[in-house]
C-alpha cells in the first residue's frame, strides 16, 4: 500500500470545500448527489424572503453571512492576521432584500475562492494553517446541512 502525500490530502480538502459550494463531482464526501446539492444551487433557488425567514432561531441568510464572515476570518488567520474577530457580528445579518441576497451569494462565492487559494498556498506552511485547511470544509459542511434542513422546513411549510 502506498503512502498518501500531503499534496493528496490538500487536494481532498479542496475537493471537499468545492463540494460544499458546488455539490459533489464524480463522488462526494458529505453531500447529497445531484447538481442542486451544494450551497450555490441551494441558495440560488431561494428568494430573499425565503432566505430571511427565521426558523430554529436563525435564517438561511444568517448562515450564509456567517460563512462569508468565517471564511474571511479563516483566510486572514492563515495569512497571519491575528486581529480578534467579532463573532457576534458574523450572525448580524438576518434578513435580506433581493439585491443584498444576490450580493451575499456573490460574496460567498468570492469567500470560497479566497479560501481555496489560501489552502493551496498556505496549508503546508504550519500547524495552524493546516488545521484551518481541515476545519474550513468541515465548517462549510455543517452549515450546508443546517441550511438544507431549513430549506426542507420551508418546503414542508408551503405544502401545508
Residue frames as qw, qx, qy, qz and C-alpha x, y, z in Angstrom:
[[0.000, 0.890, 0.456, 0.000, 0.00, 0.00, 0.00],
 [0.428, 0.419, -0.026, 0.801, 1.40, 3.39, -0.94],
 [0.250, -0.464, -0.445, 0.724, 1.61, 6.31, 1.44],
 [0.154, 0.874, 0.427, 0.172, -0.62, 9.33, 0.98],
 [0.443, 0.168, -0.073, 0.878, 1.23, 12.57, 0.39],
 [0.044, -0.508, -0.379, 0.772, 0.38, 15.91, 1.92],
 [0.175, 0.185, -0.407, -0.877, -0.44, 17.16, -1.57],
 [0.297, -0.269, -0.855, -0.329, -3.05, 14.41, -1.88],
 [0.203, -0.525, -0.686, 0.461, -4.59, 15.37, 1.46],
 [0.033, 0.432, 0.043, -0.900, -4.74, 19.02, 0.41],
 [0.219, -0.007, -0.667, -0.712, -6.32, 18.03, -2.92],
 [0.289, -0.429, -0.854, -0.046, -9.03, 16.16, -0.99],
 [0.130, -0.534, -0.451, 0.704, -9.61, 19.13, 1.34],
 [0.121, 0.284, -0.271, -0.912, -10.01, 21.35, -1.72],
 [0.271, -0.188, -0.818, -0.472, -12.43, 18.84, -3.25],
 [0.234, -0.526, -0.763, 0.294, -14.47, 18.83, -0.03],
 [0.027, -0.470, -0.158, 0.868, -14.51, 22.63, 0.00],
 [0.201, 0.109, -0.548, -0.804, -15.64, 22.69, -3.64],
 [0.244, -0.341, -0.895, -0.152, -18.33, 20.12, -2.86],
 [0.101, -0.517, -0.574, 0.627, -19.70, 22.44, -0.20],
 [0.167, 0.469, -0.076, -0.864, -20.24, 25.16, -2.79],
 [0.412, 0.324, -0.536, -0.661, -20.96, 23.21, -5.97],
 [0.928, -0.012, 0.157, -0.338, -22.11, 19.79, -4.79],
 [0.715, -0.311, 0.585, 0.224, -20.24, 16.55, -5.43],
 [0.279, 0.542, -0.607, -0.510, -18.28, 15.81, -8.57],
 [0.571, 0.136, -0.771, -0.248, -17.94, 12.16, -9.60],
 [0.626, -0.406, -0.650, 0.145, -18.33, 11.22, -5.94],
 [0.191, -0.786, 0.070, -0.583, -18.83, 13.18, -2.78],
 [0.280, 0.203, -0.733, 0.586, -17.53, 13.34, 0.74],
 [0.017, 0.226, 0.697, -0.680, -20.65, 14.52, 2.55],
 [0.394, 0.271, 0.067, -0.875, -23.44, 15.95, 0.40],
 [0.725, 0.382, 0.518, -0.244, -26.38, 14.52, -1.47],
 [0.452, 0.079, 0.636, 0.621, -25.94, 13.67, -5.13],
 [0.278, 0.776, 0.543, 0.159, -27.16, 16.00, -7.81],
 [0.389, 0.438, 0.087, 0.805, -26.45, 19.42, -9.20],
 [0.285, -0.747, -0.112, -0.590, -28.52, 21.23, -6.55],
 [0.799, -0.400, -0.398, 0.209, -26.74, 19.68, -3.55],
 [0.527, 0.023, -0.229, 0.818, -24.17, 22.42, -2.93],
 [0.119, -0.582, -0.373, 0.713, -24.60, 25.81, -1.33],
 [0.012, 0.205, -0.346, -0.915, -24.58, 27.78, -4.59],
 [0.279, -0.242, -0.740, -0.562, -27.56, 25.98, -6.11],
 [0.298, -0.518, -0.755, 0.271, -29.36, 25.66, -2.79],
 [0.123, -0.526, -0.250, 0.804, -29.16, 29.41, -2.14],
 [0.056, 0.098, -0.472, -0.874, -29.85, 30.44, -5.74],
 [0.222, -0.378, -0.837, -0.329, -33.19, 28.60, -5.62],
 [0.253, -0.616, -0.619, 0.417, -34.38, 30.78, -2.72],
 [0.064, 0.832, 0.215, 0.507, -35.93, 34.21, -2.77],
 [0.148, 0.407, -0.437, 0.788, -34.69, 36.88, -0.38],
 [0.629, -0.400, 0.076, -0.662, -37.92, 36.46, 1.56],
 [0.954, -0.124, -0.269, -0.052, -37.34, 32.72, 1.99],
 [0.638, 0.267, -0.436, 0.576, -33.70, 33.28, 2.94],
 [0.074, -0.445, 0.311, -0.836, -34.81, 35.81, 5.57],
 [0.762, -0.411, -0.267, -0.423, -37.33, 33.51, 7.23],
 [0.130, -0.504, 0.736, -0.432, -36.22, 32.68, 10.77],
 [0.910, -0.159, -0.290, -0.251, -36.60, 29.00, 11.62],
 [0.881, -0.212, -0.277, 0.320, -34.98, 27.39, 14.60],
 [0.472, -0.756, -0.057, 0.450, -33.58, 30.71, 15.76],
 [0.242, -0.479, 0.421, 0.731, -31.70, 31.71, 12.60],
 [0.663, 0.646, 0.076, -0.371, -32.32, 32.43, 8.96],
 [0.865, 0.268, 0.240, 0.350, -30.66, 30.99, 5.89],
 [0.311, 0.865, -0.081, 0.386, -29.31, 34.47, 5.16],
 [0.467, -0.802, 0.344, -0.140, -27.70, 34.47, 8.62],
 [0.881, -0.170, 0.389, 0.210, -25.96, 31.17, 7.90],
 [0.689, 0.586, 0.155, 0.397, -24.77, 32.43, 4.51],
 [0.037, 0.921, -0.192, 0.336, -23.41, 35.65, 6.03],
 [0.695, -0.617, 0.368, -0.014, -21.76, 33.70, 8.86],
 [0.890, 0.115, 0.297, 0.327, -19.97, 31.58, 6.26],
 [0.443, 0.787, -0.009, 0.429, -18.74, 34.65, 4.38],
 [0.304, -0.870, 0.278, -0.271, -17.50, 36.13, 7.65],
 [0.807, -0.445, 0.388, 0.037, -15.92, 32.93, 8.96],
 [0.850, 0.322, 0.198, 0.366, -14.21, 32.03, 5.69],
 [0.252, 0.864, -0.120, 0.419, -12.80, 35.56, 5.56],
 [0.504, -0.763, 0.360, -0.188, -11.55, 35.18, 9.13],
 [0.933, -0.094, 0.299, 0.174, -10.00, 31.81, 8.22],
 [0.679, 0.585, 0.057, 0.441, -8.13, 33.30, 5.27],
 [0.051, -0.900, 0.223, -0.371, -6.96, 36.25, 7.35],
 [0.715, -0.590, 0.369, -0.073, -5.69, 33.96, 10.11],
 [0.919, 0.146, 0.231, 0.283, -3.95, 31.69, 7.63],
 [0.493, 0.703, -0.013, 0.513, -2.22, 34.80, 6.31],
 [0.521, 0.021, -0.436, 0.734, -1.00, 35.73, 9.80],
 [0.221, -0.486, -0.011, -0.846, -3.64, 38.29, 10.79],
 [0.365, -0.238, -0.824, 0.361, -4.36, 37.73, 14.48],
 [0.240, -0.206, 0.080, -0.945, -6.82, 40.59, 14.86],
 [0.223, 0.219, 0.856, -0.411, -9.63, 39.43, 17.17],
 [0.174, -0.265, -0.667, -0.674, -12.89, 38.84, 15.31],
 [0.427, 0.006, 0.367, -0.826, -16.33, 39.99, 16.44],
 [0.026, -0.083, -0.974, -0.207, -18.05, 36.62, 16.08],
 [0.244, 0.548, 0.632, -0.490, -21.40, 38.04, 17.21],
 [0.281, 0.592, -0.208, -0.726, -21.22, 40.22, 14.09],
 [0.027, 0.173, -0.891, -0.419, -20.95, 37.07, 11.98],
 [0.029, 0.445, 0.895, -0.009, -24.63, 36.42, 12.79],
 [0.052, 0.425, 0.242, -0.871, -25.78, 40.03, 12.41],
 [0.358, 0.137, -0.473, -0.793, -27.46, 39.63, 9.02],
 [0.415, 0.186, 0.820, -0.347, -30.87, 38.08, 9.47],
 [0.549, 0.659, 0.494, -0.139, -32.96, 39.42, 6.60],
 [0.314, -0.224, 0.486, 0.784, -32.03, 40.48, 3.09],
 [0.531, 0.618, 0.062, -0.576, -33.57, 42.23, 0.12],
 [0.891, 0.408, 0.187, 0.072, -33.31, 40.69, -3.35],
 [0.454, 0.800, -0.310, 0.240, -30.24, 42.81, -4.25],
 [0.270, -0.685, 0.618, -0.274, -28.48, 42.10, -0.94],
 [0.890, -0.073, 0.431, -0.129, -29.35, 38.40, -1.23],
 [0.807, 0.569, -0.028, 0.156, -27.71, 38.27, -4.66],
 [0.171, 0.815, -0.451, 0.321, -24.68, 40.17, -3.36],
 [0.621, -0.507, 0.544, -0.248, -24.41, 37.83, -0.36],
 [0.947, 0.166, 0.274, 0.027, -24.34, 34.83, -2.71],
 [0.595, 0.725, -0.198, 0.284, -21.64, 36.54, -4.80],
 [0.192, -0.772, 0.507, -0.332, -19.68, 37.31, -1.62],
 [0.849, -0.263, 0.439, -0.135, -19.94, 33.66, -0.61],
 [0.885, 0.426, 0.062, 0.179, -18.53, 32.52, -3.97],
 [0.292, 0.812, -0.347, 0.368, -15.66, 35.00, -3.54],
 [0.515, -0.632, 0.499, -0.293, -15.02, 33.78, 0.01],
 [0.957, 0.012, 0.290, 0.014, -14.82, 30.20, -1.28],
 [0.709, 0.633, -0.109, 0.292, -12.34, 31.23, -3.99],
 [0.011, -0.807, 0.439, -0.394, -10.17, 33.07, -1.46],
 [0.747, -0.432, 0.459, -0.212, -10.29, 30.11, 0.93],
 [0.947, 0.279, 0.113, 0.112, -9.31, 27.74, -1.87],
 [0.479, 0.740, -0.282, 0.379, -6.29, 29.90, -2.71],
 [0.333, -0.721, 0.478, -0.376, -5.30, 30.14, 0.95],
 [0.905, -0.201, 0.361, -0.095, -5.48, 26.37, 1.38],
 [0.850, 0.481, -0.015, 0.212, -3.49, 25.79, -1.82],
 [0.398, 0.718, -0.300, 0.486, -0.75, 28.20, -0.83],
 [0.187, -0.643, 0.468, -0.577, -0.65, 28.08, 2.98],
 [0.907, -0.304, -0.056, -0.285, -1.86, 24.70, 4.27],
 [0.906, 0.086, -0.256, 0.327, 1.67, 23.27, 4.19],
 [0.261, 0.670, -0.290, 0.631, 3.28, 26.22, 5.97],
 [0.040, -0.317, 0.662, -0.678, 2.46, 25.33, 9.56],
 [0.038, -0.237, -0.925, 0.295, 0.30, 23.68, 12.17],
 [0.251, 0.483, 0.423, -0.725, -2.38, 26.43, 12.33],
 [0.422, 0.398, -0.366, -0.728, -2.86, 26.86, 8.56],
 [0.258, 0.053, -0.943, -0.202, -3.07, 23.07, 8.20],
 [0.051, 0.334, 0.829, -0.446, -5.73, 22.89, 10.92],
 [0.335, 0.502, 0.147, -0.784, -7.72, 25.69, 9.32],
 [0.338, 0.290, -0.684, -0.578, -7.48, 23.90, 5.97],
 [0.173, -0.174, -0.969, 0.031, -9.13, 20.89, 7.60],
 [0.069, 0.429, 0.635, -0.639, -11.65, 22.96, 9.52],
 [0.261, 0.308, -0.179, -0.897, -12.93, 25.09, 6.64],
 [0.426, -0.031, -0.735, -0.526, -14.61, 22.27, 4.66],
 [0.259, -0.309, -0.872, 0.278, -15.98, 20.77, 7.89],
 [0.075, 0.396, 0.360, -0.841, -17.48, 24.12, 8.87],
 [0.356, 0.196, -0.417, -0.813, -18.98, 24.53, 5.40],
 [0.357, -0.133, -0.899, -0.216, -20.45, 21.02, 5.54],
 [0.091, -0.376, -0.738, 0.553, -22.12, 21.78, 8.87],
 [0.219, 0.426, 0.140, -0.867, -23.74, 24.98, 7.55],
 [0.348, 0.100, -0.681, -0.637, -24.75, 23.33, 4.29],
 [0.272, -0.272, -0.922, 0.047, -26.61, 20.71, 6.34],
 [0.002, -0.454, -0.538, 0.711, -28.23, 23.35, 8.54],
 [0.268, 0.334, -0.214, -0.878, -29.31, 25.38, 5.52],
 [0.352, -0.013, -0.811, -0.467, -30.69, 22.34, 3.70],
 [0.155, -0.380, -0.855, 0.316, -32.73, 21.45, 6.82],
 [0.128, 0.473, 0.261, -0.832, -34.16, 24.97, 6.83],
 [0.319, 0.210, -0.541, -0.750, -35.00, 24.64, 3.13],
 [0.268, -0.197, -0.935, -0.123, -36.77, 21.34, 3.84],
 [0.028, -0.464, -0.652, 0.599, -38.76, 23.06, 6.59],
 [0.222, 0.406, -0.081, -0.883, -39.74, 25.89, 4.23],
 [0.330, 0.064, -0.761, -0.555, -40.84, 23.41, 1.55],
 [0.208, -0.322, -0.911, 0.151, -42.90, 21.42, 4.06],
 [0.056, 0.464, 0.423, -0.776, -44.50, 24.58, 5.32],
 [0.283, 0.272, -0.366, -0.844, -45.53, 25.55, 1.78],
 [0.310, -0.096, -0.889, -0.322, -47.25, 22.16, 1.32],
 [0.031, -0.336, -0.794, 0.506, -49.48, 22.72, 4.34]]
